[in-house]
């Protein structure tokens, strides 16, 4: 199924690449990779590593399997590392993906989420978008670069991390224990790029240079358990509900970061009339109530213009006739990169204004992530994107979710969210962490070549 080892072509200079065969291999590898169930928890990413090792070794790569001690990541987990050497005249580029996936509920799917099913031109399964597909494309683009025989000025580093979806311990441990393996690496590409595609048309290619930070809070109200047939003032449920109601009606302030101003300005030409005017200068537009209402009605723009709060997990009594001793809620709060977590918390506590409500953070707040745009790699992405869609808008949407990038950024590496695919927005919306996650085989094929071009142009 896999093509011949590279040694056969290594002697040639700039060997012609068989894109059809590379595409076939990428599609088959992705289907196989999806069949390796790395649902997190528990992750079991060693199974993914064992799947990738022979693929890499057949191409002559030396694979390092790291952090396998159970004290590091837990049983059956690890990180994977490979380096393709360049001539060292320029610094390296790391291609990073996470090998774990979020759980899938098979009863809501039309196919087995771990079957690696290929039908109607799509590969279905958990990880088809997030992000086994990008991992396979990174692997195949690296192999293509190796086989091509073109002069490589930069090392290419390929990393598979465990546990992105739950605790990010894979990237965190990798970045803290193996900074030496990232020696001489200047750039890093991973998930988080957000290309917007509607009805087959690319509205923009997104290179994510910044992301929001999770600032999750656990709210607790204590009460006194008793029989619900005799209501008391010590029921914690109405108290918690009142706090949640205040937060639900609280509008966080709008705040325009430079990257978001640039992003909205870049996409303004795709709109007309006053909408175009508003987007081209969003700071001014937000002072106009009509413009503000229109801009914030877009749930994505709204989320990149303010800190957001989503009320999600609730728990109290598990019996109708029992007043519980405690009621709790979880808030998914997402901060803009330049927000001050302590100040935000103080503001929200003032909004609730009830000392019976106890606030406890329950996830670490990442370092702010903002990467520079004026780089060789950004220009390589622009060039490769415009090869495909002449005049394509290549811009810098902020990611509302969190990735592993801050751990690598903390090492001084310029990290970009880059998505090598053009996936319909409706597919991405439904599939990522949802049901019937899928990617077209055409996207996988095109993605290998796209990333290959980015890496080639960056040499
Ligand atoms: Zn992901």
Boltz pocket constraint, residues with backbone or C-beta under 6 A from the ligand:
constraints:
  - pocket:
      binder: B
      contacts: [[A, 98], [A, 130], [A, 131], [A, 164], [A, 191]]
      max_distance: 6.0
